[in-house]
Amino acid sequence: MSAFFQALASVISPASLLSLFSGALCGVWVGVMPGLSSVMGMSIMLPLTLSLSGSNGIMMMLGIFCGAIYGGSVTAILLNTPGTANSAATCLDGNPMAIKYKQPGRALSISTTGSTFGGMFSSVMLLITAPLLAKVALKFSAPEYFALAVFGLSVVTSVSSTSVLKGIIGAILGLLLATIGMDSFTGDFRLTFGTIYLSGGISFIPVLIGLFAFSQGLITVEETFNKKKEEVQKTKIERIFPSRQDIKTIFPSLVRSSLIGTLIGAIPGTGGDIAAWVGYNEAKRWSKHPEKFGDGAPDGIAAPEAANNAISGGALIPLLTMGIPGDACTAIMLGALMMQGISPGPLLFTEQTEKVYLIIVGLFFANVFMAIIGFSGIKFFSKIVNVPNHLMTPIIFVFCFVGTFAINHNINDVYLMIICGILGYFIIKMEFSIPPIILGLILGATIENNYRRAMALSDGNAWIFFQRPISCVLLIIGIISLFYPLFFPIIKRKLAVRKSRRSNV
């Protein structure tokens, strides 16, 4: 325990606390800006951390990591524009609560609570269970990754606001979009129409911004023109902390989603976006009032935020125990640690124990500062909803264009965003749900690549998915979850008809 207390003393030093606060503040700002990401923020700040002492540089990187994940929820709630891909699920209930029900303070307070709880939970779990979870993650191969992605795809039945069938159609469209580009196995180009831009596949962020934000901007423009006079109602900030009733309501979802996020984060190659959708799906599945999801349900905000922030601790498990980065952020973290003379891997826990505790304790305090910044900024953030539509809509469009172009500095990304925005406008008008399309696009490559790898490993024998316990369980649950809402009403009606016939006889 002496190593733990030495790490704690190092973290609570003024220089380390300042580094954590600066990193968290920078991370929140990066997350709020659509098109920017924690990866971009950490990449920009990496050279700066080299000029700091070892612990301070690591503290700043941890602050950016946690802050950016939370920051994406702010614009997701207030502008229906996810600052990061991880926050797309938060739009579904966060934006209706803030705009439709005029409760932006409540929505942001629930989001901040969920983010803080998820981040702190994962850091504690990292401290307690890192070696155990690392052993489970080592058992994941192509069949398990495929089964996990199929399980994640079952979320479409929960995020389809109008029709399960329409949700499945949307997911299929997303999966088709994911096939665009070069085949990773054969090298052939698919659906590129002879353009070099599409040869690398569909860029995710332009599609996300187009479908969620640009399409919403077009609808707002239409509504503004249809109204004779725009009435701007000043929204009072009702609170900056969640009420006792809200905490009581969301607490089970916080624990469940935090556990989901930690487990998914421990599997290399996954991310906060998948964790957020799975967390949202499970919150709706266990809710006593699933019909309220998509219309400002508190659990619909807390669950995805807790799950995607719990990724921060989960993703560090394979990094610290095996030296394997769980996602792009931890890949940058790996480089930062190695530059500071820390070599992640099995020997890290025995040879550099204090450094392990330094990272874990630093992650916990990074979430503390994220909470302070988040709750302090709620009144400022909430003022965005008081801006009239004729001023807010151009701001949304500017965010869309700047955020999209900032990713790769490629004008083709902007064109793609506009096309997806127009497509999203008609999708909304036809009462299709956008999240299933996003989900299909996210999981498409994971499903295809790991299916083909698994089939190659088994010489074309599909039973490989059912011969391995983890993949078998995940696959069965995923398939049942996907098709149960589609066929259950039909079966229920047939059983009711049979029952009525028997009663008549």
N, C-alpha and C positions, 0 to 999 in steps of 0.2 A: 504493500500500500504506500510505501514511501515514494515510489515513482509517481503514483497518482497525485499525491500532495505536492510533490515538486512541480508536476505539470500544472496543477491548479494555481500554485503560487506564480508560475511564469505567465499564465493566461491573465490573471487579475492584476498584473503590473500595468501602470498607466500607459506605457508604450503599446502593449499588446491590446489593451482595451480600446485605445484610439485607433489602432489598425483594424480591429474588428468593426468598430462603428463606421469608420470611413469606407470599409469594404461593403458593409451592409447598405449604407446610404447610396453608394455608387451602384450596387446591385439592384436596389429598388428602382432607381432612376432608369437603369438599363431595361428592367422588366416592364416598366410602364410604357416605354417607347415601342410601339408595334414594329416588328421586323428586327429589332435588336434581341439579343438573347444573353443568357449567362455565359454561353460559349464565347460570344463576341467580347463581352465585358472582361472575362478572365484572360482572353487572348491579348487584349489591349493592355491590361494591367500586369501581365506576367513579367515584362522587362523591368517594370518599376519595382516589383517585389524583390528582384535580385539585388537592388541597392539597399534593401532593408536587412536587418539581422534575420537569421533563420526563422525564429518563431514569429516575428512580426510579419514577415512576408507570407507565411502560411496562414496566419490569422486573417490577413487582408483577402486572400483567395477564398477562404471559407466564408467570409462575410459577403463577398460578391456572389458566391455560389448560392447561398440561402436567400439573399435579398432579391436576386433576379427572379427566382421561382415565385416568390410572393408578389413581386411588383406586377407581374403579368395579370394578376387577378383584378387590379384596380381598373384598368381600361376595359377588361372583360365585363365587369359589373356595370360601370358607368356609361360606356360607349358601345357595348356589345362588340368590342374589338379586342381579341386576346392579345396581350402584350407578348406572350410566348405560347408555343404550341401546347404546353402543359395546362394552360388556362382555358382552353377551348370548352371543356365540359362545364366550367364555372359560368359561362354565358347563359346556359339554359335556365337557371333559376336566379342567378345574381342580377341579371339585367331586368327581368320582370319585377323583382322586389324593389329595385332602385327606381325604375322609371314608371312602371304600371301602378305600383302601390305607393310610390313616393316615399320610400324608406331606404335611401342610399346609405345613411349612417348605420342602420341595422345590418344591411347587406355586407358592408365593408367590415363591420365589427365581427360578424360571424366568419367572414373570410379570413380576417387576421387571426382570430381565435383558432380556426382550423389549421391554418398554416403554422402557427406557433406550436400548437399541440403536436402536429405531425412531425415537425422538425425535432422538437425536444424528445418525443417518444422514440424516434429512430436513433437519436444519439445515445439514449439510455440502452436501447436494444443492441446497438453497436458495441457498447461497453460490456454487456452481459453475454451476448450470444454470438459474437463474431466468429469464433472458431467452429461452432455448431452449424450456423447457417452457411458458412463457406463449404462445409462438407456436403450439404444438400445441393448447393449450387454446382458443385463439381460433377454431380450426377446428371446434369442437364446436357443433352446432346441434341442433334437435329430433331428426333421425334418429339422430345419434350418441348423444344422451342415451337415446333409446329402446333402441338396440342395447346400450348399456352396462348398462341396467337388465335387459334380457333375459339378458345374460351373467351378471349378478349373480344372477338367478333360477335359473340352472343349478346354483347351489350346493346346491339342495334334494336333488340326487342324492347329495351327500356328507354332508349333515347328517341324512339319514333313517336312523335307527339300525336299523330293523327291515325296512322294505320301501320300495323306490323308488316303487312305485305309491302307497303310503300317503303318502309324502313329497309327491308331485305333488298328491294330493288335498288335503293340508294347505296347500300353496301356493295352490291354487285358492280354498280357504276364506279365506285371508289376503287374496287379491286381491278377493274379494267384500266382505270387511269394509272394504277401502280405498275401495269405491265408495259407502259410506254418507255421506250429507251432501249439500251443495249442489253441483250440477254446475258446474264452473268455467267452462264454455263457454256453457251455456244458462240457468243460474241456477235450474234445476228442482231440487226436493228429491227425493232418492232414498233409499228404505228408512229414512226417519226416523220413520215411524209417527205422524206428527203431533206429535212432541216437538221443542221448541226446542233441547234439549241436543244431539241428534244432527244438527242442521242444519249444524253446523260440522265434522262428520265424527267418526270414532272417535279419541279421544285415545290416543296411542300408549303413554305411560308406564303408565297404569292397566292396559292390556291386557298389557303386558310384565310388570309386577309380579304381576298376577293369574295369568297362565299359568305363570310360572316359580316365583314365591315362594309365593303363597297356596296353589296346588295342592300344592306340596311340603309345606307346613305341614299340609294336610289328610291327606296320605299318612302323614306322621310321626305325627299323632294316631292314625290307624288302626293303625299298627304298634305304637304305645305301648300301646294298649288290648288288642291281640292278644297281647302279651308278658306273661307272668306277673310277671316282675320285670326291670326295666331294669338292664342291666349297663353301667356307665360305665367305659370303659377310658381311662386317662390316656395321651394321645398325647405321646410324646417329640419335641421339636423336633430333628430329625436334622441340620439345617443351615440356615444363613441365606444361604449362597452356593451356586450350582449347582456340581455336580461337573464334573470335566474331561470325563467321558463325556457328561453332559447337554449341555455346551457344544458338544462335537463333534457330537452328534446334532442339536441345534437350529440350528446355525450356518447351514446352507443355507436353512432356512426363515426365519431372521431376515433374511438378505440379500434373499431373494425377496419376503417380505411387506413389508419396509421400502420396497422399490422400488415395489411395488403401492400401498401407502398414500400414498407421495409423489405418484405419478402420478394417483391418484384424487382426492387432496386438491387437486391443481392445477386440477381441473375444477369450476367454480362450480356449486353446487347439490347436490353430493354430500356425503358425510359419513363419519365414522369407523365407523358401523354397517355401511355397505355395504363399506367397505375391510376390516373385520374378517372378514366372511363370505367375501369373495373370497379373502383371505389364508388363511383356514382351508381353503377348498375347494382351493386350489392346493397347500397343504401336504399334504393328503390325497392329491391326485392324483399328486404326485411321490414320496410315501412308499413305501418298500419294504414297509411293513407297514400298509396302510390299514385293515385289520381292527381295529387297536388304537385307532383314533380313536373317541372317545365313551366310552372306558373308561380315561382317565388317560394318554393319549399326551402326552409332553413337547412334541412339535411342535404338538399341538392347543391348547396353552396359549401357546407362544411366538409362533406365527404370527399369530393375531388380535390379540395385544397389540402386536406390532411394527407391524402394519398400521395399527391405529387410532391409535397414537401417532405414526406417521410422517405422519399427516394434519396434525399441527401445523405442520410445515414446508411441506408441500405446499399447504395452504390459504392460506399467506401469499404464495405465488407470484402468483396473480391479484390479490391485495390490493395488493402492493407495486408490481407492474409495470403493472397496468391500473386500480387503484382499485376492483376488483370483489371484494367479500367472497365467499369460497368457501362459508361456512356461517354459522350464527347467531353463533358465537363471534368470527369474524373481522369480522362486521358491527359488533359491539360494539367490537372492536379498532380498526376504521376510525374510529368516533366518538371513541375515546380518542386516537388519533393526531392527528386533526384538531383536537381541543381543545388538544393540545400544540403546535400550529402545524406539523404534518407533513402534507403533502398527497400521499397515495399516487397513483401514476400513472407514465406513461413518463418524465416529467421528474424524478422523485424520484432516479433513479440518477445523474443528472448535476448536479442542483442541490443535493441534500441527501445526498450519498454517505455521509457519516459516520453519518447517521441510519439508513440502510439497514444498514450494518455493525453498528450498535448493536443493532438488532432481531435480526439473525441471530446475533450473538455472545451476546446475552441469551437467545435461545431455547436455544442450546447449553448455557449454564450453568444455565438453568432445569431442563433434564433431568438435569444433574449433581446438583443439590439434590434433585430428585425421587428419584433413585437413593439418595442418602444417607438421606433420610427413609424410603424404601421398605425398604431392607435393615436399617436400624436398628429399624424397627417390626415386622419379621417375627415375632420372639419374642412380642411383645405381641399382634399380630393372631392368631397361631396358637392362643393360649389359648382362643379362641372355640370350637374343636372339642371341648374338654374339658368344656364345659357340658352337663349331662344334657338329654335331649330334653324332659322335663317342664318344664324352665326355658327351654330355647332356643326351643321352639315358640311360647310366648306372646310372646317377644321378636321372633320373625320376624313374627308377626301385627301387633304394634305397629309395626314398621318398615313393613309393608305399608300399614296404615291411615294412619299419619302421613306417610309418603313420598308416598302417592297424594294425600292432601288438600292437601299443601303445594304442589302444582303450581299449581292454579288456585283453591284454597280453595272448591272446589265439591263438595258432598256427592254429586252424581251421579257424579263420578269414582270415589268409593268404592264406590258401587253397581255400577258397571261393572267395577271390579276384582274384587269378590266374584263376580259372574256369570262373569267370565272364569276366576277361580280354580276355581270349581265345574266349569266346562266343561273346564278343563285337567286336573282330577282324573280325569274320565271319559275324556279323550283318552289320558292315561297308562295307565289301566286297559285300554283297548282296544288298547294298544301302538302308538298313532300317535305321531309325532314332533312336538314343539311348535315347534322352530326353523323348519321350513318355513312355518308359519302366520305367525310373526313376520316372516319374510323377505318373504312375499307382501304383508303389511300395509305394510312399509317401502317396497317398490318399486312398490306398486300405483298410487299417484298419479303417480309418475314415468313409468311405462309408459303409462298412459292419456293423460295430458296431452300428452306428447311425441309419442305416436302420432297423436293428433288434430291437433296442430300441424303435424306432418310431412305428413299427408294434406291439410291445408288449403293448405300451401305448394305441394304438387304437384298440386292440383286432383283429388285422389282417386286418384292414380297410386301404387300401392304399390311400384313399382320404385325410388322415391327412396331406399329403404333399401339397395338393392344398387348404385345408381349412384355412391354416395359411398364411397370406399375404407375409411375408418375404420369406418363403420357396417356395411358389408358384411362385413368380417372379424370384427368383434365379434358380429354376428348369427349368422353361420355357426358360429363356435366355440360360442356360447351354445346354439344349437339342438342341435348334435351332443352337447355335454356334457350337455344336459338329457335327451335320449332315448336316448343310447348305452347307459347302464346298464340301461335298461328292455328294449330289444330285443336287445342283444348276447347274453344268455343263451339267448334263443329261437333266434337265428341259429346260435349255437354248437352247440345241441342238434341242429338240423336238419342241419348239416354233419357232425356226429358220426354221425348215423343214416345219411346217404348214404355216408360212408366205410366204415361197418360193412357196409352192403349190398354195396358194391363188393368189399370184402375177402372176403365170403362167396361172391360169384360167382367 
